[in-house]
Amino acid sequence: MRLAVLAVVALLGIAAPAAAKAPTATITRSAHGVPNIEAKNFEGVAYGYGYAFAQDNICTIADSYVTVNAERSRYFGPKRTWVFSGNGQRFTNLNSDFFFQRINDDKVVEKLAAQKPPVGPMPEILKGVKGYTRGYNQYLEDTGRDNITDPSCRGEPWVRKIKPITVLRRFYELALLASQGVAIDGIATAQPPTPDLLGGVLTKSQQTGMVEELGEKLPLGGLGSNAVALGSEGTRNGSGMLLGNPHFPWDGAERFYQAHLTIPGKVNVSGGSLYGVPIILIGHTDNLAWSHTVSTAFRFTPFELKLVPGSPTSYLVDGQVHKMQAHPVSVKAMKPGGGLETRSRTLYTSEYGPIFTSILGLPLFPWNPATAYAMGDVNANSFRYLNHWFAVNQAQSTDELYDILKKYEGIPWVNTIAADSAGKALYADIGSVPNVTNAKADTCGTAIGAITRSLLGLPVLDGSRSNCNWDTDPDSVQPGIFGASKLPHLFRKDYVTNSNDSYWLSNPEQPLTGYPRIVGAERTARSLRTRLGLRIVQQRLDGSDGLPGKGFTLNQLKDAVFNDRQYAGELWRDQLVNLCRSTPTMLGASGPVDVSEACPVLADWNLHDNLDSKGAVLFRRFASHVLGLPLNLSLPVNPLTTVGIPFSTPFDASDPVNTPRGLDTGDPLVSMALADAVTDLRTSKIPLDAKLGDYQYEMRNGQRIPIHGGPGTLGVFNAIQAPWKKGVGFPDIVHGSSFVMTTSFGKGCPDDRTILTYSESANPKSDFYGDQTKMFSRR
């Protein structure tokens, strides 16, 4: 392995990057700053991408490079925190540094990069990493750190030239986003119990409460997406069509960056990528368009370790003693009075993965004298996702895309939805998923696993038995994951869709069933956003939406996002108005409230979250109280979150698109929620009939840009998360519709319409900082 690592180091030019001749690329900017990058090979394209991307977003990505190099404590102080925007979790700089330094000390990334394809990256990928590095560094050399226009990092010592290994570390960080990335604190702080620190033992009630809270946070801290792929029977022109609508952060490094990449005769691809990745992740070629949505499949499983009495770093497997591996880790940290000091900690791993104590901030897995927990992570040993997207950037059909999915099984945490020029639509959740069948979960389950599996579908496996480790199928690309034949996919001529629920109702005419629970739930209530998306498609295909004809045009597909229908309002508004009129005084949390002024406002509300929708703010506050959730989130509705919701008609698995529905106005929670919503607006001095656009907005250079859309949990397809702030409204968009793409095939080139809602650059001095945001505001 050492020879292989040295070979990849040489290929990447880590030792002497200045010795090689720099690649070349042509960069031209389209409207709104989108770079069109052409070169003779991928190294050149990545070189141009690195240069253009650094021009637009060097401060944001440089901050991420500090993170993956485990230097946040050195430059920003150990006690300060950062948010991994991809999963919404906040970690201290010190814990983050210990987490990443252990990975760097063990040369995990170097070893992965040295593996041969398909497990390791293709040679073109490594050349592309080298090209991107040189492009980034060339921009910094041309500009100078002190001349960067973005004030957030101008002249800062942490903005430096990078090495290829830093780029690869960023790739690895993204791979772990839905697995070890949700437990950075839990891994970095896990310490063996001592007589002074015995570790906790949770009661079943405490465990259940934490698992319920965990269910509200999964997956990925509320991130989500919509995607619709239409086949020849779903479009007016008889060809394929795609809507991609990822709901990703509006700030931080997990934003999308739009580009068009061309290698004459080989690659012609346009779309969006996460920061620092010079490959198109959501986009289209000449004949294929694809998008992704966050999958319900778990990419990790906890393993419960039985510890040897008196030796908390030893555990038993089949009666034999195994020692945890100790990893002494040291990082440099800023001292309060200036200068640096060394901070040290020992972290631990088992044969199953790193020892951890918490997920998403919940201390659900305490390390005590009898038990410890290790995180098995399917993405910890793979760069296959890079090969996957590199191949897809050249693919021309859904059949070819399906073959790529099967070849690499590299997708780390998303579904794939695609359409092609032949009019064939594809849904697939084929990627890296722990190979835990329902039978294995039954046989190898633990006490805490009985709770997590029942409520979430997440098994916790018995690490004391070797036969409880993950299985491998004949077609598994990597040991321990399901083979592609065991994971869901569906080809259709009409449509497939996904809005972050499981695979089950990708098309209700052909439900997908019989897959392991770790992949997703079947015959359970779908989220309101999923249901509205299905209704929008079904109503257009059968012509019942009031528009002429049947089947989609490109503009009608675009309007599926921008119509801003509010499905919870469609289901509940009329009954709520009747309750309001019959009971003009309701008991709120602080006493009786006169709600009579709210009745006509709700009655006149247009059931949309448009900028001019009067009543949308009032209804949103009502819904946030009645559901007992932070409904500014675009979270998919997990089966947990339907418990206690006052629907008058319950879920019926034989009618999953239309149930549950109705409002149980006899539930006292409903009247209390309306009373409290009225109080919220009055104490904030916001009119009950306020227009949404006056109170939901994004600030750009002192200018207030009104933003339409609303919470995905309320069934708004154009999901927008903007936390409620008393006295102000919804002043800051956290995440939601981001890189919106509609692509239609027909004669000639694809007809493609895109918008990057938060604009191409995070630099407030850039011309491309808020230009598309203003366009999004105007639809």
C-alpha positions in Angstrom: 0.0 0.0 0.0 2.9 2.4 0.7 4.1 2.1 -2.9 0.6 2.8 -4.2 0.3 5.8 -2.0 3.6 7.1 -3.2 2.5 6.6 -6.8 -0.6 8.7 -6.3 1.3 11.4 -4.6 3.6 11.5 -7.6 0.7 11.6 -10.0 -0.9 14.5 -8.1 2.3 16.4 -8.1 2.1 17.0 -4.3 5.9 17.0 -3.9 6.8 19.6 -6.6 3.7 21.1 -8.3 5.6 24.0 -9.8 7.8 21.7 -12.0 5.1 20.7 -14.4 3.7 22.8 -17.2 0.3 24.3 -16.3 -2.7 23.2 -18.3 -4.7 25.7 -20.3 -8.4 26.4 -20.5 -10.7 29.0 -22.1 -13.2 30.7 -19.7 -16.1 32.8 -21.0 -18.8 34.2 -18.7 -22.4 33.9 -19.7 -25.1 36.2 -18.3 -25.1 36.2 -14.5 -21.5 35.1 -14.3 -21.9 31.4 -15.3 -18.5 30.2 -16.6 -18.3 28.3 -19.8 -15.0 26.4 -19.6 -13.4 24.6 -22.5 -10.2 22.6 -22.6 -8.7 19.6 -24.4 -8.8 17.3 -21.4 -10.3 17.1 -17.9 -7.2 18.4 -16.3 -7.6 21.6 -18.3 -11.3 21.9 -17.6 -10.7 21.5 -13.9 -7.9 24.1 -14.1 -10.4 26.6 -15.6 -13.0 25.6 -13.1 -10.6 26.1 -10.2 -9.7 29.6 -11.5 -13.3 30.7 -12.1 -14.6 29.3 -8.9 -11.9 31.0 -6.9 -12.8 34.3 -8.5 -16.3 34.0 -7.3 -16.1 32.1 -3.9 -12.5 31.9 -2.6 -13.4 33.0 0.9 -16.1 30.3 1.4 -14.0 27.4 0.0 -10.8 28.6 1.8 -12.7 28.3 5.0 -13.6 24.7 4.1 -10.0 23.9 3.3 -9.0 25.2 6.8 -11.6 22.7 8.2 -10.5 19.6 6.3 -6.8 20.4 7.1 -7.8 20.5 10.8 -6.7 24.0 11.4 -9.8 25.8 12.6 -8.5 26.1 16.2 -5.2 27.5 14.9 -6.9 30.3 12.9 -10.2 30.9 14.5 -9.8 29.7 18.1 -10.8 26.3 19.7 -14.0 27.5 21.3 -15.6 29.1 18.3 -18.0 26.9 16.2 -18.7 26.2 12.6 -21.7 24.8 10.8 -21.4 21.9 8.5 -24.2 23.4 6.3 -24.7 20.2 4.4 -26.3 18.5 7.4 -27.0 21.6 9.6 -24.9 20.6 12.5 -22.7 23.0 14.6 -19.4 21.8 16.0 -16.7 23.4 18.0 -13.5 24.1 16.1 -11.5 22.0 18.5 -13.7 18.9 18.1 -13.7 19.4 14.3 -9.9 19.6 14.3 -9.5 16.4 16.3 -12.0 14.6 14.0 -10.2 15.6 10.7 -6.7 15.4 12.2 -7.2 11.7 13.0 -8.3 11.1 9.4 -5.2 13.1 8.1 -2.8 11.4 10.5 -4.0 8.0 9.3 -3.6 9.1 5.6 -7.1 7.8 5.0 -7.6 10.0 1.9 -4.2 9.2 0.5 -4.9 5.4 0.8 -8.3 5.8 -0.9 -6.9 7.8 -3.7 -4.3 5.1 -4.3 -6.8 2.4 -4.9 -7.4 1.2 -8.4 -10.8 2.0 -10.1 -13.6 1.3 -9.7 -13.1 1.5 -6.0 -10.4 4.2 -6.3 -10.6 7.3 -8.5 -9.9 7.1 -12.2 -6.6 8.6 -13.4 -8.6 11.4 -15.0 -10.0 12.4 -11.7 -6.6 12.6 -10.1 -5.4 14.7 -13.0 -8.5 16.9 -12.6 -7.6 17.4 -8.9 -4.2 18.5 -10.0 -5.7 20.9 -12.6 -8.2 22.4 -10.2 -5.5 22.9 -7.6 -3.3 24.8 -10.1 -6.3 26.9 -11.3 -7.2 27.9 -7.7 -3.6 28.7 -6.9 -3.1 30.7 -10.2 -6.0 32.9 -9.3 -4.6 33.5 -5.8 -1.2 34.3 -7.4 -2.6 36.6 -9.9 -4.8 38.5 -7.4 -2.8 38.4 -4.2 -4.3 37.7 -0.8 -4.4 41.3 0.1 -6.3 42.3 -3.1 -9.2 39.8 -2.7 -12.3 41.9 -3.0 -14.4 39.9 -0.6 -13.9 41.6 2.8 -14.6 38.4 4.7 -11.1 37.0 4.0 -9.1 39.8 2.4 -5.5 39.6 3.7 -6.3 36.7 6.0 -3.4 34.2 6.6 -5.7 31.2 6.3 -6.3 32.0 2.6 -3.3 30.2 1.1 -2.3 28.2 -1.9 -3.5 24.6 -1.6 -2.2 21.2 -2.5 -4.1 18.4 -4.3 -4.5 16.5 -1.0 -6.5 19.4 0.3 -8.9 19.1 -2.6 -9.3 15.4 -2.0 -9.9 15.9 1.7 -12.8 18.2 0.7 -14.2 15.5 -1.5 -14.0 13.1 1.5 -15.7 15.5 3.8 -18.6 15.6 1.4 -18.7 11.8 1.1 -19.1 11.6 4.9 -21.8 14.3 5.1 -24.7 11.8 5.9 -22.6 9.3 8.0 -19.6 10.2 10.2 -20.4 13.9 9.3 -23.5 13.7 11.6 -21.4 12.6 14.5 -18.2 14.7 14.4 -18.7 15.8 18.1 -19.7 12.3 19.1 -16.5 10.8 17.5 -14.1 13.6 18.6 -15.2 13.6 22.3 -15.7 9.8 22.8 -13.5 8.8 25.8 -13.4 5.6 27.8 -15.1 5.7 31.2 -12.9 6.0 34.3 -13.8 5.8 38.0 -14.3 9.5 37.9 -16.2 9.3 34.5 -18.3 6.2 34.5 -20.5 7.1 31.5 -24.2 7.1 31.5 -26.9 4.4 31.2 -30.0 5.8 29.6 -33.5 4.7 30.5 -35.8 3.4 27.8 -37.9 6.6 28.1 -34.8 8.7 27.6 -33.7 6.6 24.6 -37.2 6.9 23.0 -37.3 10.6 23.5 -33.9 11.1 21.9 -34.7 8.8 19.0 -37.9 10.8 18.4 -35.8 14.0 18.3 -33.3 12.3 16.0 -36.2 11.4 13.7 -37.1 15.1 13.4 -33.5 16.0 12.5 -32.9 13.3 9.9 -32.0 13.2 7.1 -29.3 15.8 6.8 -30.6 18.5 9.1 -33.7 19.3 7.0 -32.1 19.4 3.6 -34.2 17.9 0.8 -35.1 18.3 -2.8 -37.8 17.7 -5.4 -37.2 16.1 -8.8 -39.6 15.0 -11.6 -38.5 13.1 -14.6 -41.0 12.9 -17.5 -41.0 10.3 -20.2 -42.6 10.4 -23.7 -46.1 9.9 -22.3 -45.8 12.8 -19.9 -44.8 15.6 -22.2 -46.4 17.5 -25.0 -43.5 17.0 -27.4 -43.2 13.3 -26.7 -39.6 13.5 -25.5 -38.0 13.5 -22.1 -38.1 16.4 -19.6 -36.7 16.9 -16.2 -37.2 19.2 -13.2 -34.4 19.4 -10.7 -35.1 21.4 -7.5 -32.6 20.7 -4.7 -33.2 22.4 -1.4 -29.7 23.1 -0.2 -28.2 25.8 2.0 -28.2 29.4 0.9 -25.0 30.0 2.9 -21.8 28.1 3.4 -19.8 25.6 1.4 -22.6 23.3 0.5 -24.1 25.7 -2.0 -24.2 25.0 -5.7 -22.0 26.6 -8.3 -23.1 26.6 -11.9 -20.8 25.9 -14.9 -20.7 24.6 -18.4 -17.8 22.2 -19.1 -16.6 21.3 -22.6 -14.0 18.9 -23.9 -14.5 18.9 -27.7 -15.7 15.5 -28.9 -15.9 14.0 -25.4 -17.7 16.2 -22.8 -20.5 18.8 -23.1 -22.2 19.1 -19.8 -23.9 21.9 -17.9 -25.3 22.2 -14.4 -24.4 22.7 -10.8 -21.8 21.3 -8.4 -21.2 21.6 -4.7 -18.4 24.0 -3.8 -14.9 22.7 -4.6 -16.1 19.8 -6.9 -15.1 20.4 -10.6 -17.6 17.9 -11.9 -21.3 18.5 -12.7 -23.4 16.8 -10.0 -26.9 17.9 -11.2 -27.2 18.8 -14.9 -27.5 17.7 -18.5 -25.6 16.5 -21.4 -26.9 16.6 -25.0 -29.4 13.8 -24.4 -29.6 13.1 -20.7 -30.7 15.3 -17.8 -30.5 14.2 -14.1 -31.0 15.5 -10.6 -30.8 14.1 -7.1 -32.9 14.2 -3.9 -31.7 13.2 -0.4 -32.3 9.5 0.1 -34.0 7.9 3.1 -31.5 5.0 3.1 -29.1 5.1 6.1 -25.4 5.1 5.1 -24.2 4.0 8.6 -25.2 1.6 11.4 -24.1 1.7 15.0 -22.5 -1.5 16.4 -22.9 -2.2 20.1 -19.7 -3.5 21.6 -19.6 -5.6 24.7 -16.6 -4.5 26.7 -14.2 -6.6 28.7 -14.8 -6.1 32.4 -12.2 -3.7 33.8 -10.9 -2.9 30.3 -13.1 -0.2 28.6 -11.0 -0.2 25.4 -11.3 -4.0 24.9 -14.3 -5.7 23.5 -15.5 -9.2 22.7 -16.2 -10.7 19.3 -17.3 -14.4 19.3 -15.8 -14.6 22.8 -12.4 -13.4 21.7 -10.9 -10.2 23.1 -10.2 -7.4 20.6 -8.4 -4.2 21.4 -9.6 -0.8 20.2 -7.0 1.1 18.2 -5.9 4.2 20.0 -5.2 7.3 17.9 -3.2 10.0 19.8 -4.1 13.2 18.0 -2.6 16.7 18.4 -3.6 20.0 16.9 -2.5 23.6 17.2 -4.9 26.0 18.9 -4.9 29.7 19.3 -4.3 30.8 22.9 -6.5 33.5 24.5 -3.6 35.9 24.9 -2.1 35.2 21.5 0.3 32.5 20.1 -0.4 28.8 19.7 -0.5 25.9 22.0 -0.8 22.1 21.4 -4.0 20.4 22.3 -4.0 16.6 22.5 -6.6 13.9 22.7 -6.7 10.2 22.1 -9.5 8.9 19.8 -10.5 5.3 19.4 -11.6 3.0 16.6 -12.8 -0.6 16.4 -12.9 -3.0 13.4 -16.4 -1.7 12.7 -15.4 2.0 12.7 -14.8 4.9 15.1 -16.1 4.9 18.6 -18.8 7.6 19.1 -21.2 8.7 21.7 -23.7 11.0 20.0 -25.5 11.7 16.6 -26.7 15.2 15.7 -25.9 16.4 19.2 -28.0 13.7 20.9 -26.0 11.6 23.5 -27.8 8.4 22.5 -24.8 6.1 22.6 -23.0 6.5 26.0 -19.7 4.8 26.5 -19.9 3.0 29.9 -18.0 0.2 31.6 -20.2 -2.4 29.9 -20.9 -1.0 26.5 -19.5 1.2 23.7 -20.7 2.0 20.2 -18.8 2.1 16.9 -20.1 3.7 13.7 -20.0 1.6 10.6 -19.8 3.9 7.7 -20.2 2.7 4.1 -18.7 5.9 2.7 -15.6 5.8 4.8 -13.7 3.7 2.3 -14.7 4.9 -1.1 -14.1 7.6 -3.7 -16.4 5.8 -6.1 -18.8 8.7 -6.2 -16.2 10.7 -8.2 -16.0 8.0 -10.9 -19.8 7.9 -11.0 -20.3 11.6 -11.7 -17.3 11.7 -14.1 -19.0 9.0 -16.1 -22.4 10.6 -15.9 -21.0 13.8 -17.3 -20.5 11.9 -20.5 -23.6 9.8 -20.5 -26.4 10.2 -23.1 -29.3 8.0 -21.9 -31.0 6.7 -18.8 -30.0 3.2 -19.8 -26.3 4.3 -19.7 -26.9 6.1 -16.4 -28.4 2.9 -14.9 -25.3 0.9 -16.0 -23.1 3.5 -14.3 -25.1 3.3 -11.1 -24.7 -0.5 -11.1 -21.0 -0.3 -12.0 -19.9 2.0 -9.2 -22.6 2.0 -6.6 -20.9 5.1 -5.5 -23.6 7.6 -4.7 -23.1 8.5 -1.1 -26.5 9.8 0.1 -29.0 10.7 -2.7 -31.5 9.3 -5.1 -31.2 9.7 -8.8 -34.0 10.9 -11.1 -33.3 11.3 -14.8 -34.9 11.6 -18.3 -33.4 11.3 -21.7 -34.1 12.4 -25.3 -35.6 9.0 -26.1 -38.4 9.7 -23.6 -37.4 7.3 -20.9 -37.6 8.3 -17.2 -35.6 6.7 -14.4 -35.7 6.7 -10.6 -33.1 4.8 -8.6 -31.7 4.7 -5.1 -28.7 2.7 -6.0 -25.5 3.6 -4.1 -23.7 2.8 -1.0 -26.1 1.3 1.6 -25.1 -1.0 4.5 -26.1 -4.6 3.7 -28.4 -5.2 6.5 -31.5 -7.3 5.6 -34.6 -7.2 7.7 -33.7 -10.8 8.8 -30.3 -9.7 10.0 -31.7 -6.7 11.8 -34.1 -9.0 13.6 -31.4 -11.5 14.5 -28.7 -9.1 15.4 -30.7 -6.3 16.9 -30.0 -4.7 20.3 -32.2 -3.1 23.0 -31.5 0.4 21.7 -31.8 -0.9 18.2 -35.3 -2.1 18.8 -36.2 1.6 19.4 -34.2 3.1 16.6 -35.4 0.5 14.1 -39.0 0.8 15.1 -39.1 4.5 14.9 -36.5 5.3 12.3 -35.6 2.1 10.4 -32.0 2.3 11.7 -30.7 -1.0 13.0 -28.1 -1.1 15.9 -26.2 -4.3 15.4 -24.6 -6.6 18.0 -20.9 -6.2 17.5 -20.1 -9.1 19.8 -21.0 -11.6 17.0 -19.0 -11.6 13.8 -22.0 -12.9 11.9 -23.8 -9.6 12.7 -21.4 -7.6 10.5 -22.7 -6.4 7.2 -23.3 -8.9 4.4 -22.0 -8.8 0.8 -24.0 -9.8 -2.3 -22.5 -11.3 -5.5 -23.0 -8.0 -7.3 -21.8 -5.8 -4.4 -19.1 -3.4 -5.7 -17.7 -3.0 -2.2 -17.8 -5.5 0.6 -20.6 -4.8 3.1 -23.0 -3.0 0.8 -26.1 -4.2 -1.0 -25.7 -5.2 -4.6 -27.5 -3.0 -7.1 -30.0 -5.8 -7.7 -31.2 -5.5 -4.1 -31.8 -1.7 -4.3 -34.9 0.0 -5.9 -35.1 1.5 -9.4 -37.9 2.1 -11.8 -38.1 3.0 -15.5 -41.3 4.6 -16.8 -42.6 6.2 -20.0 -44.9 8.6 -18.1 -43.0 9.9 -15.0 -41.1 9.2 -11.8 -40.6 11.7 -9.0 -39.1 12.0 -5.5 -39.4 14.6 -2.8 -37.3 12.9 -0.1 -39.7 10.2 0.9 -38.6 6.7 0.2 -38.7 4.9 -3.1 -42.2 3.4 -2.5 -44.3 5.9 -4.5 -41.9 7.1 -7.1 -44.9 6.4 -9.3 -48.1 5.4 -7.6 -49.1 3.3 -10.6 -46.2 1.0 -9.9 -45.3 1.1 -6.2 -41.8 -0.3 -5.3 -42.0 -2.8 -2.5 -40.0 -5.5 -0.8 -36.8 -3.7 0.0 -35.0 -3.7 3.4 -36.2 -1.2 6.0 -32.8 0.4 6.2 -33.4 1.7 2.7 -36.8 3.2 3.4 -40.4 2.8 4.6 -43.2 1.4 2.6 -47.0 1.8 3.0 -46.5 4.8 5.3 -47.7 8.4 5.1 -45.9 10.5 2.6 -44.9 14.1 3.3 -47.3 16.9 2.2 -44.6 18.1 -0.3 -44.4 14.6 -1.8 -48.2 14.4 -2.1 -48.5 17.9 -3.7 -45.7 17.0 -6.2 -47.6 13.8 -7.2 -50.9 15.8 -7.5 -49.2 18.4 -9.7 -47.9 15.8 -12.1 -51.1 13.7 -12.1 -53.4 16.7 -12.6 -51.2 17.9 -15.6 -51.1 14.5 -17.2 -54.9 14.0 -17.0 -55.7 17.6 -17.7 -57.6 18.3 -14.5 -55.5 21.3 -13.4 -57.4 23.8 -15.5 -54.7 24.3 -18.1 -55.2 23.4 -21.7 -54.4 19.9 -23.0 -52.6 17.1 -21.2 -48.9 16.6 -20.6 -46.2 19.1 -19.7 -44.6 21.9 -21.7 -41.3 23.2 -20.3 -42.9 26.4 -18.9 -45.5 24.3 -17.2 -42.9 22.2 -15.6 -41.1 25.3 -14.4 -44.4 26.6 -12.9 -44.7 23.4 -10.9 -42.1 24.9 -8.6 -43.0 28.6 -8.9 -46.8 28.2 -8.5 -46.2 28.2 -4.7 -49.2 26.2 -3.8 -49.6 25.5 -0.1 -51.0 22.0 0.3 -51.6 22.2 4.1 -53.8 25.2 3.4 -55.7 23.3 0.7 -56.3 20.5 3.2 -57.1 22.6 6.2 -58.1 26.2 5.4 -61.9 25.9 5.0 -62.4 23.9 8.2 -60.2 26.3 10.1 -62.3 29.3 8.8 -65.5 27.5 9.9 -64.0 27.0 13.4 -62.8 30.6 13.6 -66.3 31.9 12.7 -68.0 29.7 15.2 -65.6 30.4 18.0 -64.5 34.1 17.9 -62.7 33.8 21.2 -60.3 31.0 21.8 -58.0 30.0 24.6 -54.3 30.5 23.8 -51.3 29.6 25.8 -51.5 33.0 27.6 -55.3 33.2 28.0 -58.3 34.0 25.9 -57.7 35.6 22.5 -60.2 37.3 20.2 -59.5 35.7 16.8 -62.5 37.2 14.9 -60.3 39.4 12.7 -58.4 36.3 11.5 -61.5 34.7 10.0 -61.9 36.9 6.9 -58.1 37.0 6.4 -57.9 33.2 6.2 -61.1 33.0 4.1 -59.6 35.4 1.5 -56.1 33.8 1.5 -55.3 32.4 -2.0 -53.8 29.2 -0.6 -50.4 30.1 -2.0 -47.1 31.4 -0.6 -46.8 34.1 -3.3 -45.2 37.5 -2.4 -48.6 39.1 -2.4 -50.4 36.3 -0.5 -52.3 37.9 2.4 -52.9 35.4 5.2 -49.9 33.2 4.4 -47.9 34.5 7.4 -50.9 34.0 9.7 -51.5 30.4 8.5 -47.8 29.5 8.7 -47.7 30.6 12.4 -50.9 28.6 13.0 -49.4 25.5 11.4 -46.1 25.8 13.3 -48.1 25.7 16.5 -50.6 23.0 15.5 -47.9 20.6 14.3 -45.5 21.4 17.2 -42.6 21.5 14.8 -40.2 24.2 13.5 -42.1 24.4 10.3 -39.8 26.8 8.6 -37.9 23.6 7.8 -38.2 21.8 4.5 -38.0 18.4 6.3 -39.7 15.4 4.8 -42.4 14.1 7.0 -41.0 11.1 8.8 -43.6 8.6 10.2 -42.7 10.0 13.6 -43.9 13.5 12.7 -47.4 12.4 11.8 -48.0 11.3 15.3 -50.4 13.7 17.1 -51.1 15.8 13.9 -54.8 16.5 14.0 -56.0 15.2 10.7 -59.6 14.3 10.6 -59.2 11.5 8.0 -56.3 9.2 8.8 -53.7 7.7 6.5 -54.9 5.0 4.2 -52.3 2.9 2.4 -54.7 2.3 -0.4 -55.0 6.1 -1.0 -51.6 7.4 0.0 -51.6 10.5 -2.2 -54.8 11.9 -0.7 -54.5 10.8 3.0 -54.3 11.8 5.7 -56.4 15.0 5.2 -58.8 17.3 6.9 -58.5 19.2 10.1 -59.8 17.8 13.4 -61.3 21.0 14.7 -62.5 19.2 17.8 -58.9 18.9 19.0 -58.3 21.7 21.5 -54.7 22.0 20.1 -56.2 23.4 16.9 -58.0 26.3 18.5 -55.0 27.0 20.8 -52.8 27.1 17.8 -54.9 29.7 16.0 -55.1 31.8 19.1 -51.3 31.7 19.6 -50.8 32.5 15.9 -52.9 35.6 16.2 -50.9 36.6 19.4 -47.6 36.0 17.6 -48.5 38.5 14.8 -50.1 41.1 17.2 -47.1 41.1 19.6 -44.8 41.4 16.6 -46.9 44.3 15.2 -47.4 42.4 12.0 -50.9 42.8 10.4 -53.0 39.6 10.3 -53.4 40.2 6.6 -49.8 40.9 6.0 -48.4 40.0 2.5 -45.8 37.3 2.7 -43.3 39.3 0.6 -43.2 42.1 3.2 -42.0 39.7 5.9 -40.1 36.9 4.1 -36.9 38.2 2.5 -33.2 38.0 1.9 -30.8 40.9 2.6 -28.2 41.6 0.0 -25.9 44.6 0.4 -28.5 46.4 2.5 -31.2 45.7 0.0 -34.3 43.6 1.0 -35.2 41.0 -1.6 -38.6 39.5 -1.0 -38.7 35.7 -1.4 -41.7 33.6 -2.3 -42.2 30.0 -1.2 -42.6 28.3 2.1 -42.0 25.4 4.4 -41.8 22.0 2.7 -43.5 20.5 5.8 -46.6 22.5 4.8 -46.5 21.0 1.3 -45.0 23.9 -0.5 -43.1 22.5 -3.5 -40.9 25.6 -3.7 -39.6 24.8 -0.2 -38.0 27.8 1.6 -36.7 27.6 5.2 -36.7 31.0 6.9 -36.8 30.9 10.7 -39.5 33.0 12.4 -38.1 36.0 14.2 -40.5 37.8 16.6 -41.1 41.3 15.5 -39.6 40.8 12.1 -41.0 37.8 10.3 -38.8 35.5 8.2 -35.8 37.7 7.4 -33.1 35.1 6.5 -33.4 32.2 4.1 -31.4 29.3 5.5 -32.0 26.7 2.8 -34.6 25.7 0.2 -34.9 25.9 -3.6 -31.3 26.5 -4.8 -30.2 25.3 -8.3 -33.5 25.0 -10.1 -33.3 23.4 -13.5 -35.8 22.4 -16.1 -34.6 20.6 -19.2 -36.5 19.5 -22.3 -35.3 17.4 -25.2 -36.5 17.5 -28.7 -35.0 18.5 -32.0 -31.5 19.9 -31.7 -29.9 21.1 -28.5 -31.7 20.7 -25.1 -34.0 23.5 -24.1 -32.7 24.3 -20.6 -33.9 26.9 -18.0 -32.0 27.3 -14.8 -31.7 29.7 -11.9 -29.3 29.7 -9.0 -31.6 31.3 -6.3 -28.8 32.8 -4.2 -26.7 33.7 -7.2 -23.3 32.5 -8.4 -21.0 34.3 -5.9 -20.9 34.6 -2.1 -18.8 37.7 -2.4 -20.8 40.9 -1.6 -18.5 42.9 -3.9 -19.3 40.7 -6.9 -21.7 41.6 -9.7 -23.0 38.1 -9.4 -23.9 38.3 -5.6 -27.6 39.0 -5.8 -28.5 39.3 -9.4 -30.2 35.9 -9.7 -31.8 36.3 -6.3 -33.7 39.3 -7.6 -34.7 37.2 -10.6 -35.9 34.5 -8.4 -37.9 37.0 -6.4 -39.6 38.0 -9.7 -40.0 34.3 -10.7 
